[in-house]
Amino acid sequence: MSRKIIDAVIIGAGPIGLACGIEAARRGIEYLIIEKGCLVNSVFNYPTNMTFFSTSDKIELGNVPFVSHGTKPTRREALEYYRRVTEAKGLIIKLYERVNMIEKQDGTIRVTTNKSTYLCRNLIIATGYYDNPNMMNIPGEQLSKVKHFFDEAHPYAGLEAAVVGAGNSAVDVALELFRIGAKVTMVVREEGIKKSVKYWVRPDIENRIAEGSIKAFFGSSVIEIEAGHILIDTPQGKTKLRNDVVFAMTGYHPDLDFMKEAGIRIVSGKKGYFSKMTHETNTEGIYLAGVACSGGNTDKYFIENSTIHSVKIMDHIQKKMKAQTAKGS
């Protein structure tokens, strides 16, 4: 255990965690970033052929230029870019180190990981949400054929594939599977493809559905999964379909249990557990950044509108540090 008290520990080395580290370093605030996986672990786990919704300039960090080959950067380009940012800024990061416990004691915060223990004055939780899929909670969801994450399409060529959902992830998966020869059926609770789907992708998926290349059941839901079939509830009644694999693209959520264990009082459906001005939570010295602020409304926060969180947080931490220095003198 290190007895040294760090100004700020940042949990999560995704783009927003990196932004917090960059902002801390710029102000001379001592920091440490702790990440349970690899650098920008959530981006790494995106589908292999994914293209970002945003243009590259919108997801730049620390004034390091991000030049991509196309209008929209790819996952591979983003991984290379964030590696370059980390190296250029000399960011201090502990990778493959999982935080197991957070405790407040005597005005400091003790952060215990699987490898060490750190003491800090401030803690920023920037853990994202991609590790925590929204479950359907139906019989058969535990079968190995059910996937809540998608890497690439090739292994599913020639198979009967069901895609649950109608957002960007679901649409991308359905189109990739279709293009490698899978027989794709979409099961959608809504009455159509979501309005938030990328504007350059929407005509593609709608045309594939209209021509019958991709089947779609709207206003429907999967109610049971079996080894060789799925049972769906449609406006016309229940239908049993032959099936080899199910991609449940039902969204993801922040690790609220982790936040509650850190002392953050989160009440479902309620707001006010952190300040929109400073991002400090109702536990003094603990802050939220990025999609960790969302509660369950993850559509609200993206890289391009969350990097500002690092500025607000470090503004507040710096003011506290100046006040403490003035008080001590």
Phi and psi restraints in degrees (value plus and minus 20) as a CYANA .aco file:
   2 SER   PHI    -107.9   -67.9
   2 SER   PSI     107.4   147.4
   3 ARG   PHI    -103.6   -63.6
   3 ARG   PSI     -30.3     9.7
   4 LYS   PHI     -87.3   -47.3
   4 LYS   PSI     116.7   156.7
   5 ILE   PHI    -118.1   -78.1
   5 ILE   PSI      98.0   138.0
   6 ILE   PHI    -107.0   -67.0
   6 ILE   PSI     124.5   164.5
   7 ASP   PHI     -81.1   -41.1
   7 ASP   PSI     -63.8   -23.8
   8 ALA   PHI    -170.6  -130.6
   8 ALA   PSI     108.0   148.0
   9 VAL   PHI    -123.7   -83.7
   9 VAL   PSI     112.6   152.6
  10 ILE   PHI    -133.1   -93.1
  10 ILE   PSI     102.1   142.1
  11 ILE   PHI    -117.5   -77.5
  11 ILE   PSI      96.1   136.1
  12 GLY   PHI      94.2   134.2
  12 GLY   PSI     100.6   140.6
  13 ALA   PHI    -128.5   -88.5
  13 ALA   PSI      19.6    59.6
  14 GLY   PHI    -101.1   -61.1
  14 GLY   PSI    -196.2  -156.2
  15 PRO   PHI     -74.1   -34.1
  15 PRO   PSI     -59.2   -19.2
  16 ILE   PHI     -95.3   -55.3
  16 ILE   PSI     -56.7   -16.7
  17 GLY   PHI     -82.1   -42.1
  17 GLY   PSI     -61.7   -21.7
  18 LEU   PHI     -82.9   -42.9
  18 LEU   PSI     -60.7   -20.7
  19 ALA   PHI     -80.1   -40.1
  19 ALA   PSI     -59.8   -19.8
  20 CYS   PHI     -84.3   -44.3
  20 CYS   PSI     -61.1   -21.1
  21 GLY   PHI     -84.2   -44.2
  21 GLY   PSI     -62.0   -22.0
  22 ILE   PHI     -82.0   -42.0
  22 ILE   PSI     -63.8   -23.8
  23 GLU   PHI     -88.0   -48.0
  23 GLU   PSI     -58.2   -18.2
  24 ALA   PHI     -83.0   -43.0
  24 ALA   PSI     -66.9   -26.9
  25 ALA   PHI     -82.0   -42.0
  25 ALA   PSI     -59.2   -19.2
  26 ARG   PHI     -80.7   -40.7
  26 ARG   PSI     -51.3   -11.3
  27 ARG   PHI    -117.4   -77.4
  27 ARG   PSI     -20.1    19.9
  28 GLY   PHI      57.7    97.7
  28 GLY   PSI       1.1    41.1
  29 ILE   PHI    -108.7   -68.7
  29 ILE   PSI     102.7   142.7
  30 GLU   PHI     -89.5   -49.5
  30 GLU   PSI     113.2   153.2
  31 TYR   PHI    -163.3  -123.3
  31 TYR   PSI     146.1   186.1
  32 LEU   PHI    -167.2  -127.2
  32 LEU   PSI     112.1   152.1
  33 ILE   PHI    -121.4   -81.4
  33 ILE   PSI     111.1   151.1
  34 ILE   PHI    -137.6   -97.6
  34 ILE   PSI     109.5   149.5
  35 GLU   PHI    -152.4  -112.4
  35 GLU   PSI     109.6   149.6
  36 LYS   PHI     -95.0   -55.0
  36 LYS   PSI     -38.2     1.8
  37 GLY   PHI    -143.0  -103.0
  37 GLY   PSI    -162.7  -122.7
  38 CYS   PHI    -106.6   -66.6
  38 CYS   PSI     152.4   192.4
  39 LEU   PHI     -76.3   -36.3
  39 LEU   PSI     117.5   157.5
  40 VAL   PHI      18.1    58.1
  40 VAL   PSI      39.5    79.5
  41 ASN   PHI     -77.4   -37.4
  41 ASN   PSI     -58.0   -18.0
  42 SER   PHI     -87.1   -47.1
  42 SER   PSI     -60.2   -20.2
  43 VAL   PHI     -84.8   -44.8
  43 VAL   PSI     -60.2   -20.2
  44 PHE   PHI     -77.9   -37.9
  44 PHE   PSI     -56.0   -16.0
  45 ASN   PHI    -106.9   -66.9
  45 ASN   PSI     -17.5    22.5
  46 TYR   PHI     -84.7   -44.7
  46 TYR   PSI     139.4   179.4
  47 PRO   PHI     -73.8   -33.8
  47 PRO   PSI     122.3   162.3
  48 THR   PHI     -73.0   -33.0
  48 THR   PSI     -60.8   -20.8
  49 ASN   PHI    -120.7   -80.7
  49 ASN   PSI       0.9    40.9
  50 MET   PHI     -88.7   -48.7
  50 MET   PSI     121.8   161.8
  51 THR   PHI    -133.6   -93.6
  51 THR   PSI     115.4   155.4
  52 PHE   PHI     -87.9   -47.9
  52 PHE   PSI     132.8   172.8
  53 PHE   PHI     -91.5   -51.5
  53 PHE   PSI     -57.7   -17.7
  54 SER   PHI    -105.0   -65.0
  54 SER   PSI     136.6   176.6
  55 THR   PHI     -95.9   -55.9
  55 THR   PSI     139.1   179.1
  56 SER   PHI     -80.5   -40.5
  56 SER   PSI     -55.6   -15.6
  57 ASP   PHI     -85.7   -45.7
  57 ASP   PSI     -44.3    -4.3
  58 LYS   PHI     -96.0   -56.0
  58 LYS   PSI     -38.8     1.2
  59 ILE   PHI    -136.9   -96.9
  59 ILE   PSI       1.9    41.9
  60 GLU   PHI     -92.0   -52.0
  60 GLU   PSI     132.6   172.6
  61 LEU   PHI    -146.5  -106.5
  61 LEU   PSI     122.5   162.5
  62 GLY   PHI      37.9    77.9
  62 GLY   PSI       9.7    49.7
  63 ASN   PHI      41.5    81.5
  63 ASN   PSI       1.1    41.1
  64 VAL   PHI    -109.8   -69.8
  64 VAL   PSI      98.4   138.4
  65 PRO   PHI     -82.3   -42.3
  65 PRO   PSI     120.3   160.3
  66 PHE   PHI    -138.1   -98.1
  66 PHE   PSI      83.9   123.9
  67 VAL   PHI    -126.1   -86.1
  67 VAL   PSI     100.5   140.5
  68 SER   PHI    -131.1   -91.1
  68 SER   PSI     141.3   181.3
  69 HIS   PHI     -94.0   -54.0
  69 HIS   PSI     -51.5   -11.5
  70 GLY   PHI    -130.4   -90.4
  70 GLY   PSI    -198.3  -158.3
  71 THR   PHI     -83.2   -43.2
  71 THR   PSI     -59.0   -19.0
  72 LYS   PHI    -133.3   -93.3
  72 LYS   PSI     112.5   152.5
  73 PRO   PHI     -90.6   -50.6
  73 PRO   PSI     133.5   173.5
  74 THR   PHI    -115.2   -75.2
  74 THR   PSI     148.1   188.1
  75 ARG   PHI     -76.7   -36.7
  75 ARG   PSI     -65.9   -25.9
  76 ARG   PHI     -81.4   -41.4
  76 ARG   PSI     -61.9   -21.9
  77 GLU   PHI     -85.4   -45.4
  77 GLU   PSI     -58.5   -18.5
  78 ALA   PHI     -85.3   -45.3
  78 ALA   PSI     -62.5   -22.5
  79 LEU   PHI     -80.3   -40.3
  79 LEU   PSI     -64.4   -24.4
  80 GLU   PHI     -83.1   -43.1
  80 GLU   PSI     -61.7   -21.7
  81 TYR   PHI     -83.0   -43.0
  81 TYR   PSI     -67.1   -27.1
  82 TYR   PHI     -90.5   -50.5
  82 TYR   PSI     -47.7    -7.7
  83 ARG   PHI     -84.4   -44.4
  83 ARG   PSI     -62.7   -22.7
  84 ARG   PHI     -85.6   -45.6
  84 ARG   PSI     -61.0   -21.0
  85 VAL   PHI     -81.0   -41.0
  85 VAL   PSI     -66.2   -26.2
  86 THR   PHI     -79.3   -39.3
  86 THR   PSI     -63.1   -23.1
  87 GLU   PHI     -90.3   -50.3
  87 GLU   PSI     -64.2   -24.2
  88 ALA   PHI     -82.9   -42.9
  88 ALA   PSI     -57.1   -17.1
  89 LYS   PHI    -111.0   -71.0
  89 LYS   PSI     -26.2    13.8
  90 GLY   PHI      40.4    80.4
  90 GLY   PSI      20.0    60.0
  91 LEU   PHI     -85.7   -45.7
  91 LEU   PSI     121.1   161.1
  92 ILE   PHI    -114.0   -74.0
  92 ILE   PSI      89.3   129.3
  93 ILE   PHI    -155.3  -115.3
  93 ILE   PSI     115.8   155.8
  94 LYS   PHI    -123.0   -83.0
  94 LYS   PSI      89.8   129.8
  95 LEU   PHI    -113.4   -73.4
  95 LEU   PSI     137.5   177.5
  96 TYR   PHI      33.6    73.6
  96 TYR   PSI      22.0    62.0
  97 GLU   PHI    -149.2  -109.2
  97 GLU   PSI      96.0   136.0
  98 ARG   PHI    -117.1   -77.1
  98 ARG   PSI     111.2   151.2
  99 VAL   PHI     -98.3   -58.3
  99 VAL   PSI     102.8   142.8
 100 ASN   PHI    -121.6   -81.6
 100 ASN   PSI     -47.9    -7.9
 101 MET   PHI    -174.7  -134.7
 101 MET   PSI     123.8   163.8
 102 ILE   PHI    -147.9  -107.9
 102 ILE   PSI     106.2   146.2
 103 GLU   PHI    -154.5  -114.5
 103 GLU   PSI     118.2   158.2
 104 LYS   PHI    -116.5   -76.5
 104 LYS   PSI     114.2   154.2
 105 GLN   PHI    -174.3  -134.3
 105 GLN   PSI     108.4   148.4
 106 ASP   PHI      30.7    70.7
 106 ASP   PSI      23.2    63.2
 107 GLY   PHI      59.8    99.8
 107 GLY   PSI     -20.1    19.9
 108 THR   PHI    -139.6   -99.6
 108 THR   PSI     148.1   188.1
 109 ILE   PHI    -138.1   -98.1
 109 ILE   PSI     106.4   146.4
 110 ARG   PHI    -117.6   -77.6
 110 ARG   PSI     103.3   143.3
 111 VAL   PHI    -132.9   -92.9
 111 VAL   PSI      92.0   132.0
 112 THR   PHI    -123.7   -83.7
 112 THR   PSI     106.1   146.1
 113 THR   PHI    -133.5   -93.5
 113 THR   PSI    -198.1  -158.1
 114 ASN   PHI     -94.5   -54.5
 114 ASN   PSI     -25.4    14.6
 115 LYS   PHI    -142.9  -102.9
 115 LYS   PSI     -46.4    -6.4
 116 SER   PHI    -181.6  -141.6
 116 SER   PSI    -196.7  -156.7
 117 THR   PHI    -152.4  -112.4
 117 THR   PSI     116.5   156.5
 118 TYR   PHI    -146.4  -106.4
 118 TYR   PSI     126.5   166.5
 119 LEU   PHI    -130.2   -90.2
 119 LEU   PSI     116.4   156.4
 120 CYS   PHI    -165.4  -125.4
 120 CYS   PSI     142.3   182.3
 121 ARG   PHI    -109.8   -69.8
 121 ARG   PSI     -47.2    -7.2
 122 ASN   PHI    -159.5  -119.5
 122 ASN   PSI     128.9   168.9
 123 LEU   PHI    -152.3  -112.3
 123 LEU   PSI     109.9   149.9
 124 ILE   PHI    -133.9   -93.9
 124 ILE   PSI     102.6   142.6
 125 ILE   PHI    -117.8   -77.8
 125 ILE   PSI      91.0   131.0
 126 ALA   PHI    -148.5  -108.5
 126 ALA   PSI      34.4    74.4
 127 THR   PHI    -108.7   -68.7
 127 THR   PSI     -21.6    18.4
 128 GLY   PHI      46.9    86.9
 128 GLY   PSI    -173.0  -133.0
 129 TYR   PHI    -170.6  -130.6
 129 TYR   PSI     -28.3    11.7
 130 TYR   PHI     -87.2   -47.2
 130 TYR   PSI     -35.4     4.6
 131 ASP   PHI    -101.9   -61.9
 131 ASP   PSI     -27.6    12.4
 132 ASN   PHI    -143.1  -103.1
 132 ASN   PSI      67.7   107.7
 133 PRO   PHI     -91.6   -51.6
 133 PRO   PSI     129.0   169.0
 134 ASN   PHI     -97.5   -57.5
 134 ASN   PSI      99.3   139.3
 135 MET   PHI    -101.4   -61.4
 135 MET   PSI     130.5   170.5
 136 MET   PHI    -101.4   -61.4
 136 MET   PSI     -44.3    -4.3
 137 ASN   PHI      36.7    76.7
 137 ASN   PSI      34.4    74.4
 138 ILE   PHI    -148.2  -108.2
 138 ILE   PSI     138.3   178.3
 139 PRO   PHI     -78.5   -38.5
 139 PRO   PSI     114.3   154.3
 140 GLY   PHI      73.0   113.0
 140 GLY   PSI     -24.6    15.4
 141 GLU   PHI     -85.8   -45.8
 141 GLU   PSI     -40.6    -0.6
 142 GLN   PHI    -100.4   -60.4
 142 GLN   PSI     -26.8    13.2
 143 LEU   PHI     -84.4   -44.4
 143 LEU   PSI     128.6   168.6
 144 SER   PHI     -85.8   -45.8
 144 SER   PSI     -39.3     0.7
 145 LYS   PHI     -93.5   -53.5
 145 LYS   PSI     -31.8     8.2
 146 VAL   PHI    -112.4   -72.4
 146 VAL   PSI     103.3   143.3
 147 LYS   PHI    -137.7   -97.7
 147 LYS   PSI     111.1   151.1
 148 HIS   PHI    -121.8   -81.8
 148 HIS   PSI     -22.9    17.1
 149 PHE   PHI    -152.0  -112.0
 149 PHE   PSI     134.3   174.3
 150 PHE   PHI    -150.0  -110.0
 150 PHE   PSI     110.1   150.1
 151 ASP   PHI    -124.3   -84.3
 151 ASP   PSI     -85.2   -45.2
 152 GLU   PHI    -169.9  -129.9
 152 GLU   PSI     145.2   185.2
 153 ALA   PHI    -107.1   -67.1
 153 ALA   PSI     -49.0    -9.0
 154 HIS   PHI     -67.9   -27.9
 154 HIS   PSI     -64.8   -24.8
 155 PRO   PHI     -80.6   -40.6
 155 PRO   PSI     -32.5     7.5
 156 TYR   PHI    -128.4   -88.4
 156 TYR   PSI      -8.3    31.7
 157 ALA   PHI     -78.9   -38.9
 157 ALA   PSI     111.8   151.8
 158 GLY   PHI      61.5   101.5
 158 GLY   PSI     -20.5    19.5
 159 LEU   PHI    -116.1   -76.1
 159 LEU   PSI     141.0   181.0
 160 GLU   PHI    -106.2   -66.2
 160 GLU   PSI      89.1   129.1
 161 ALA   PHI    -135.8   -95.8
 161 ALA   PSI     112.2   152.2
 162 ALA   PHI    -126.7   -86.7
 162 ALA   PSI     116.1   156.1
 163 VAL   PHI    -138.6   -98.6
 163 VAL   PSI     101.3   141.3
 164 VAL   PHI    -120.0   -80.0
 164 VAL   PSI     103.1   143.1
 165 GLY   PHI     104.3   144.3
 165 GLY   PSI     148.1   188.1
 166 ALA   PHI    -162.7  -122.7
 166 ALA   PSI      -0.6    39.4
 167 GLY   PHI    -111.6   -71.6
 167 GLY   PSI    -189.0  -149.0
 168 ASN   PHI     -78.5   -38.5
 168 ASN   PSI     -65.1   -25.1
 169 SER   PHI     -82.4   -42.4
 169 SER   PSI     -66.5   -26.5
 170 ALA   PHI     -82.6   -42.6
 170 ALA   PSI     -63.2   -23.2
 171 VAL   PHI     -84.9   -44.9
 171 VAL   PSI     -64.1   -24.1
 172 ASP   PHI     -81.1   -41.1
 172 ASP   PSI     -63.5   -23.5
 173 VAL   PHI     -83.7   -43.7
 173 VAL   PSI     -66.4   -26.4
 174 ALA   PHI     -78.9   -38.9
 174 ALA   PSI     -63.7   -23.7
 175 LEU   PHI     -89.5   -49.5
 175 LEU   PSI     -60.0   -20.0
 176 GLU   PHI     -85.4   -45.4
 176 GLU   PSI     -62.4   -22.4
 177 LEU   PHI     -83.8   -43.8
 177 LEU   PSI     -62.9   -22.9
 178 PHE   PHI     -78.3   -38.3
 178 PHE   PSI     -61.9   -21.9
 179 ARG   PHI     -93.3   -53.3
 179 ARG   PSI     -38.1     1.9
 180 ILE   PHI    -122.0   -82.0
 180 ILE   PSI     -10.9    29.1
 181 GLY   PHI      76.9   116.9
 181 GLY   PSI      -7.4    32.6
 182 ALA   PHI     -97.0   -57.0
 182 ALA   PSI     133.6   173.6
 183 LYS   PHI    -115.3   -75.3
 183 LYS   PSI      86.4   126.4
 184 VAL   PHI    -122.4   -82.4
 184 VAL   PSI     113.6   153.6
 185 THR   PHI    -145.2  -105.2
 185 THR   PSI     106.4   146.4
 186 MET   PHI    -117.8   -77.8
 186 MET   PSI     118.1   158.1
 187 VAL   PHI    -140.2  -100.2
 187 VAL   PSI      96.2   136.2
 188 VAL   PHI    -147.1  -107.1
 188 VAL   PSI     105.6   145.6
 189 ARG   PHI     -86.7   -46.7
 189 ARG   PSI     -57.5   -17.5
 190 GLU   PHI     -94.2   -54.2
 190 GLU   PSI     153.4   193.4
 191 GLU   PHI    -105.8   -65.8
 191 GLU   PSI     -21.3    18.7
 192 GLY   PHI    -190.4  -150.4
 192 GLY   PSI    -198.9  -158.9
 193 ILE   PHI     -84.8   -44.8
 193 ILE   PSI     120.1   160.1
 194 LYS   PHI     -82.0   -42.0
 194 LYS   PSI     125.1   165.1
 195 LYS   PHI     -85.9   -45.9
 195 LYS   PSI     -41.4    -1.4
 196 SER   PHI     -99.1   -59.1
 196 SER   PSI     -25.0    15.0
 197 VAL   PHI     -83.4   -43.4
 197 VAL   PSI     119.6   159.6
 198 LYS   PHI     -68.8   -28.8
 198 LYS   PSI     110.6   150.6
 199 TYR   PHI     -82.2   -42.2
 199 TYR   PSI     -47.8    -7.8
 200 TRP   PHI    -104.3   -64.3
 200 TRP   PSI     -28.6    11.4
 201 VAL   PHI    -120.8   -80.8
 201 VAL   PSI     -51.7   -11.7
 202 ARG   PHI     -71.2   -31.2
 202 ARG   PSI     -68.9   -28.9
 203 PRO   PHI     -80.4   -40.4
 203 PRO   PSI     -54.5   -14.5
 204 ASP   PHI     -82.7   -42.7
 204 ASP   PSI     -72.2   -32.2
 205 ILE   PHI     -87.8   -47.8
 205 ILE   PSI     -58.3   -18.3
 206 GLU   PHI     -86.8   -46.8
 206 GLU   PSI     -56.6   -16.6
 207 ASN   PHI     -89.0   -49.0
 207 ASN   PSI     -58.7   -18.7
 208 ARG   PHI     -85.5   -45.5
 208 ARG   PSI     -56.9   -16.9
 209 ILE   PHI     -90.4   -50.4
 209 ILE   PSI     -63.3   -23.3
 210 ALA   PHI     -81.7   -41.7
 210 ALA   PSI     -57.6   -17.6
 211 GLU   PHI    -104.5   -64.5
 211 GLU   PSI     -26.7    13.3
 212 GLY   PHI      67.0   107.0
 212 GLY   PSI     -14.6    25.4
 213 SER   PHI     -87.6   -47.6
 213 SER   PSI     -53.3   -13.3
 214 ILE   PHI    -141.1  -101.1
 214 ILE   PSI     103.5   143.5
 215 LYS   PHI     -97.7   -57.7
 215 LYS   PSI     127.2   167.2
 216 ALA   PHI    -161.8  -121.8
 216 ALA   PSI     111.1   151.1
 217 PHE   PHI    -130.9   -90.9
 217 PHE   PSI      87.2   127.2
 218 PHE   PHI    -112.2   -72.2
 218 PHE   PSI     137.2   177.2
 219 GLY   PHI      41.3    81.3
 219 GLY   PSI      10.7    50.7
 220 SER   PHI    -150.6  -110.6
 220 SER   PSI     145.9   185.9
 221 SER   PHI    -170.8  -130.8
 221 SER   PSI     129.8   169.8
 222 VAL   PHI     -99.1   -59.1
 222 VAL   PSI     109.1   149.1
 223 ILE   PHI    -133.5   -93.5
 223 ILE   PSI     -33.9     6.1
 224 GLU   PHI    -181.4  -141.4
 224 GLU   PSI     123.4   163.4
 225 ILE   PHI    -141.7  -101.7
 225 ILE   PSI     109.7   149.7
 226 GLU   PHI    -139.4   -99.4
 226 GLU   PSI     151.9   191.9
 227 ALA   PHI     -76.7   -36.7
 227 ALA   PSI     -60.4   -20.4
 228 GLY   PHI    -138.9   -98.9
 228 GLY   PSI     -16.3    23.7
 229 HIS   PHI    -166.7  -126.7
 229 HIS   PSI     145.5   185.5
 230 ILE   PHI    -149.5  -109.5
 230 ILE   PSI     128.9   168.9
 231 LEU   PHI    -130.5   -90.5
 231 LEU   PSI     103.3   143.3
 232 ILE   PHI    -140.1  -100.1
 232 ILE   PSI     128.3   168.3
 233 ASP   PHI    -122.3   -82.3
 233 ASP   PSI      95.6   135.6
 234 THR   PHI    -136.6   -96.6
 234 THR   PSI     147.9   187.9
 235 PRO   PHI     -79.1   -39.1
 235 PRO   PSI     -43.1    -3.1
 236 GLN   PHI    -112.2   -72.2
 236 GLN   PSI     -20.5    19.5
 237 GLY   PHI     100.6   140.6
 237 GLY   PSI    -196.5  -156.5
 238 LYS   PHI    -100.1   -60.1
 238 LYS   PSI     120.6   160.6
 239 THR   PHI    -154.5  -114.5
 239 THR   PSI     115.7   155.7
 240 LYS   PHI    -125.1   -85.1
 240 LYS   PSI     106.5   146.5
 241 LEU   PHI    -140.7  -100.7
 241 LEU   PSI     120.8   160.8
 242 ARG   PHI     -81.5   -41.5
 242 ARG   PSI     118.4   158.4
 243 ASN   PHI    -177.0  -137.0
 243 ASN   PSI     121.2   161.2
 244 ASP   PHI    -129.5   -89.5
 244 ASP   PSI     -52.6   -12.6
 245 VAL   PHI    -170.8  -130.8
 245 VAL   PSI     123.9   163.9
 246 VAL   PHI    -141.5  -101.5
 246 VAL   PSI     105.4   145.4
 247 PHE   PHI    -125.2   -85.2
 247 PHE   PSI      86.4   126.4
 248 ALA   PHI    -109.9   -69.9
 248 ALA   PSI      68.8   108.8
 249 MET   PHI    -111.4   -71.4
 249 MET   PSI      42.3    82.3
 250 THR   PHI    -117.2   -77.2
 250 THR   PSI      -9.1    30.9
 251 GLY   PHI      73.4   113.4
 251 GLY   PSI     159.2   199.2
 252 TYR   PHI    -159.9  -119.9
 252 TYR   PSI     148.7   188.7
 253 HIS   PHI    -165.8  -125.8
 253 HIS   PSI     133.0   173.0
 254 PRO   PHI     -83.1   -43.1
 254 PRO   PSI     139.9   179.9
 255 ASP   PHI    -101.0   -61.0
 255 ASP   PSI      64.3   104.3
 256 LEU   PHI     -86.8   -46.8
 256 LEU   PSI     -52.0   -12.0
 257 ASP   PHI     -82.7   -42.7
 257 ASP   PSI     -60.3   -20.3
 258 PHE   PHI     -81.2   -41.2
 258 PHE   PSI     -62.3   -22.3
 259 MET   PHI     -85.6   -45.6
 259 MET   PSI     -61.9   -21.9
 260 LYS   PHI     -84.1   -44.1
 260 LYS   PSI     -57.7   -17.7
 261 GLU   PHI     -85.6   -45.6
 261 GLU   PSI     -45.7    -5.7
 262 ALA   PHI    -100.5   -60.5
 262 ALA   PSI     -22.7    17.3
 263 GLY   PHI      80.1   120.1
 263 GLY   PSI     -14.1    25.9
 264 ILE   PHI    -102.7   -62.7
 264 ILE   PSI     106.0   146.0
 265 ARG   PHI    -108.3   -68.3
 265 ARG   PSI      79.6   119.6
 266 ILE   PHI    -128.8   -88.8
 266 ILE   PSI     101.0   141.0
 267 VAL   PHI    -131.3   -91.3
 267 VAL   PSI     106.2   146.2
 268 SER   PHI     -74.8   -34.8
 268 SER   PSI     109.2   149.2
 269 GLY   PHI      61.6   101.6
 269 GLY   PSI     -21.1    18.9
 270 LYS   PHI    -127.8   -87.8
 270 LYS   PSI     131.9   171.9
 271 LYS   PHI    -129.7   -89.7
 271 LYS   PSI     151.3   191.3
 272 GLY   PHI      83.2   123.2
 272 GLY   PSI     -12.2    27.8
 273 TYR   PHI    -104.6   -64.6
 273 TYR   PSI     -22.0    18.0
 274 PHE   PHI    -170.3  -130.3
 274 PHE   PSI     136.1   176.1
 275 SER   PHI    -102.9   -62.9
 275 SER   PSI     110.4   150.4
 276 LYS   PHI     -89.8   -49.8
 276 LYS   PSI     -39.3     0.7
 277 MET   PHI    -103.3   -63.3
 277 MET   PSI     -61.3   -21.3
 278 THR   PHI    -134.8   -94.8
 278 THR   PSI     -39.0     1.0
 279 HIS   PHI      49.9    89.9
 279 HIS   PSI      -8.4    31.6
 280 GLU   PHI     -96.3   -56.3
 280 GLU   PSI     118.4   158.4
 281 THR   PHI    -104.3   -64.3
 281 THR   PSI    -196.3  -156.3
 282 ASN   PHI     -94.0   -54.0
 282 ASN   PSI     -19.1    20.9
 283 THR   PHI    -125.4   -85.4
 283 THR   PSI      92.8   132.8
 284 GLU   PHI     -74.7   -34.7
 284 GLU   PSI     112.4   152.4
 285 GLY   PHI      69.6   109.6
 285 GLY   PSI     -26.0    14.0
 286 ILE   PHI    -132.2   -92.2
 286 ILE   PSI     107.6   147.6
 287 TYR   PHI    -140.5  -100.5
 287 TYR   PSI     137.3   177.3
 288 LEU   PHI    -137.4   -97.4
 288 LEU   PSI     121.7   161.7
 289 ALA   PHI    -158.8  -118.8
 289 ALA   PSI     126.4   166.4
 290 GLY   PHI      52.5    92.5
 290 GLY   PSI    -170.3  -130.3
 291 VAL   PHI     -88.0   -48.0
 291 VAL   PSI     -32.5     7.5
 292 ALA   PHI     -80.2   -40.2
 292 ALA   PSI     -40.1    -0.1
 293 CYS   PHI     -97.4   -57.4
 293 CYS   PSI     -31.3     8.7
 294 SER   PHI     -98.8   -58.8
 294 SER   PSI     -38.1     1.9
 295 GLY   PHI      49.6    89.6
 295 GLY   PSI    -121.8   -81.8
 296 GLY   PHI    -140.2  -100.2
 296 GLY   PSI     -25.2    14.8
 297 ASN   PHI    -111.2   -71.2
 297 ASN   PSI      50.7    90.7
 298 THR   PHI     -92.0   -52.0
 298 THR   PSI     -34.2     5.8
 299 ASP   PHI     -90.9   -50.9
 299 ASP   PSI     -28.1    11.9
 300 LYS   PHI    -106.1   -66.1
 300 LYS   PSI     -46.8    -6.8
 301 TYR   PHI    -137.1   -97.1
 301 TYR   PSI     113.4   153.4
 302 PHE   PHI    -156.2  -116.2
 302 PHE   PSI     152.1   192.1
 303 ILE   PHI     -77.1   -37.1
 303 ILE   PSI     -66.4   -26.4
 304 GLU   PHI     -87.4   -47.4
 304 GLU   PSI     -45.5    -5.5
 305 ASN   PHI    -128.1   -88.1
 305 ASN   PSI     -10.5    29.5
 306 SER   PHI    -134.4   -94.4
 306 SER   PSI     -32.4     7.6
 307 THR   PHI     -83.7   -43.7
 307 THR   PSI     -46.1    -6.1
 308 ILE   PHI     -82.4   -42.4
 308 ILE   PSI     -43.1    -3.1
 309 HIS   PHI     -78.8   -38.8
 309 HIS   PSI     -57.6   -17.6
 310 SER   PHI     -82.1   -42.1
 310 SER   PSI     -56.8   -16.8
 311 VAL   PHI     -87.9   -47.9
 311 VAL   PSI     -66.6   -26.6
 312 LYS   PHI     -81.2   -41.2
 312 LYS   PSI     -62.8   -22.8
 313 ILE   PHI     -86.3   -46.3
 313 ILE   PSI     -68.5   -28.5
 314 MET   PHI     -90.1   -50.1
 314 MET   PSI     -48.9    -8.9
 315 ASP   PHI     -76.2   -36.2
 315 ASP   PSI     -68.8   -28.8
 316 HIS   PHI     -88.6   -48.6
 316 HIS   PSI     -63.2   -23.2
 317 ILE   PHI     -82.9   -42.9
 317 ILE   PSI     -62.5   -22.5
 318 GLN   PHI     -83.9   -43.9
 318 GLN   PSI     -60.3   -20.3
 319 LYS   PHI     -83.0   -43.0
 319 LYS   PSI     -61.2   -21.2
 320 LYS   PHI     -83.4   -43.4
 320 LYS   PSI     -62.1   -22.1
 321 MET   PHI     -84.5   -44.5
 321 MET   PSI     -60.8   -20.8
 322 LYS   PHI     -85.0   -45.0
 322 LYS   PSI     -60.4   -20.4
 323 ALA   PHI     -85.2   -45.2
 323 ALA   PSI     -60.0   -20.0
 324 GLN   PHI     -87.3   -47.3
 324 GLN   PSI     -57.5   -17.5
 325 THR   PHI     -86.0   -46.0
 325 THR   PSI     -63.5   -23.5
 326 ALA   PHI     -83.2   -43.2
 326 ALA   PSI     -58.9   -18.9
 327 LYS   PHI     -86.2   -46.2
 327 LYS   PSI     -59.0   -19.0
 328 GLY   PHI     -89.8   -49.8
 328 GLY   PSI     -49.2    -9.2
